[in-house]
């Protein structure tokens, strides 16, 4: 079993997500994102390492630890109105906090991370579990969130590489996309869905996308919601 997964993003008309690059300049993108995030009412939201680092308050964790920690889940908080899930395969984020906006942080790690990093997470009160070694098993990650934290409705909120990975794995049930009246227009800007070079030829197993709602918002943005059907990934 897994949660119902919604990929929620706010983008320019050309699908770019870095608001500071949009023209005409606007401050509305972040506010709109949060407003729609609340309307989607997820049990948890999920981001990648790069986005996660924007929320970190720590600098570094100790270089070594005298303790050896078992590669088992450490979940000091199993109940909350919402959780913030962060994919950090190599254990690079020093948090210096236990929550983001009141939502407890849960980090998904690779089993190769150091004991010193685990010690730092425990010191900060940050929950963690292991989702793989060389790469994260996204399906197993979702199953863990469903079974161990009771998450039934999960918002995937990027960046583009994280969104793309879940899309190519056939794990997204719905896309929530607000298009703003702005453009980026430049090569290399972050986009709603993206991939690393080695995954560029891997296609998502989408078999159908059904528009379930469209709403014109204040300021000229359009909120589109699509229900996805996924087949077997080839």
N, C-alpha and C positions, 0 to 999 in steps of 0.2 A: 504494500500500500504506500501511497505517497500523497502529499498535499495537492490541492488544486493550485496550479502554478500560473500566476499572471506576470507577464513581463510588462512593467510600467515605466514609460519614458516620456519625456517632453523634448521635442526636437524642432529644429528649423524646417522650412519647407523642403530643403535638400537633405534631410535626415541626419543633420549634425547636432551634437549634444553639448558642445562646449559653449555655454551661453556668452562668454566674454568675446567670442569671435563673431557673434551674430551682428548683422546690419539690416535695418537700423538698430542701434544699440537699444537694449531693453533690460530692465530689472525684473521683468515679470516672470521669467522662466522658472526660477527657483520657487517663487511664491505659488505659482500655478501647480508645480510639481507636488508641493506639500499639500495643497488643498485637495487635489485629486487623490493623492496617497491616502488621505483620511477617508475620503468617500469610498475607496476600495476596501477598507476595513479588513486588512490582513492580520493574521495571528503573528506574522513575522515578516521581515524584509531581509533581502540578501544582496550583498555587494561583494566585489572583488578586492584584492589587496591594494591596488592603486587608489581606489576610492576610499577604502578603509583608512589609509594613511592620512587622509585629510582630516579625520576625526581624532587621530591619536594625540595624546598629550605628553607621552613619555619620549625620551631620547633613545636610550639603549637599555637592554637588560644585561645582567652580569655575563661575563665571558665564559664562566664555568660554574659548576655547581658541585657540592659535596654529596648531594643526594642523587639517587637513581630512581627515576619515576617510571612506573609501569605505563605501557602504551595502551591505556584504558581511558574511557571518557571520564572527565572531571566536571561535574555539573552541580556547583553549589546552589544554583537556583533552577528549579525545574518548572516553576509556575510564574507567569507574568502575563499582563495584558497583551504584550507583544515582545518579541525578541529581535535583536539585530544580529544577523548571521553574516560572518565575514570569512571568505575563502582566503587562506594564507598558507599555501602548501608548504613553503620553506620556512615559515615562522620568522618573518621579517619585521612585524609591527610590534613596537613597544608601546603598550596602550596608555599606561598611567591613569587609567579610569576603568570602571567596571560596567558603565552603561553609556548609551548615547540617547540623549533626550528622555531618560528614564527607562529606556528599553535595555535589558541586560544583554551584554555582548556575548556571543557564542562563536568561537573561532574554529574553523575546520582546518586541520593540520595534516601534513604528511607524517608518516610514522618515523621519518628520519630526523625530525627536528631535535635539537639538543635538549638535554636535561635542564640546562641553564635557562633556556627559553620557557620551558614548562614551569620552572620555578618562578620566573617573572610573571607569567600569567596568573599563577596561583596567588602570588603576592598582591596583584592588582584585583583579585577576585573575578577574573575573566574565565568563564566556562570554556571548555574545549573538548573536542573529540577528534578522532582520526578518520580521514576519508580516503586514504590510499597511501601510496609511497611515491613512485615516479610521477604519477598523475592522480588526480582525484576521481573517484568513481561517483559521478554525480547522481546516478540512480540510487546508489547505496546511501549517499548523503541525504537525499530526500526521504528515503525509508526510515533512516535514523530519526530525522526531525519529526516525522509522523508518529513513530512508535515511542520515542523516548521523551519528547517534549510536547506531544499532543498537538502539533501544528497541522492544521487542516487547510489553511489558506495562506499561501506564501507569495510575496511580491518580490520578483527578481528585478533589481533596479541598477544593474550595470556596474561598470562600463560595458562597452561594446563587445569586448572579448568574452566576458562572463555571459552576457546575453546570448552571444553567438554559440558558445559552448553548449548551453542548455537547449538552444534551438536545434543544433545539429544532433544532439542526443535524443531528440523527440520528446522532451520533457516539459515543454511549455503548452499549457492548455488554452491560454488567452493572451492576446496582446492588447494592452491599453496604451494608446499613443496619442498625445496631444501635439498637434502641429501648430506652431506659432507663426505669425506673419513676419518672418525674418528669414534671411539666408546667410549661409557661411560662404559658400562658393569657392573654397580653396582646397587644394589637394592635401591629403593627409590628415584632415581634421577628424577627430573621433566621431564615430557614427553609432546609430542605434544597435546594429549588429555588425560584428567584425570577427576576424580570425587571425591567428598567427599564420605565418607563411606556409607552414607544413600542413595546415588544415584548409588551405584556400580552395582546394578542389573537392572537399567533402561537402556534400549537399545535405541539407536538412530533409528528413523524411516526411515532409508535409504533403498531405493528399488533398486537403481542403481548408479554406479559410472562409468563414461566414461572418459577415458584418452583423453584429447584434445590436449596436446602437451608434448613433452619431449625434453630437451636440455642439452647437455653435456657442462659444463662451465669450464672455466680455473681453473686448480688445481684439476680436477677430480670430482667436485661436479656435481650432476644431478638435474635439475629443472623439476619437474613433476607438471602438472596441470590437475585436474580432475573436471569434471562437475558432480554435485550431483543431484539426484532426491529423493525427500522425500515424503513418504506417510503420513497417519494419525498416530500420535503417539499413541501407546497402553499403 
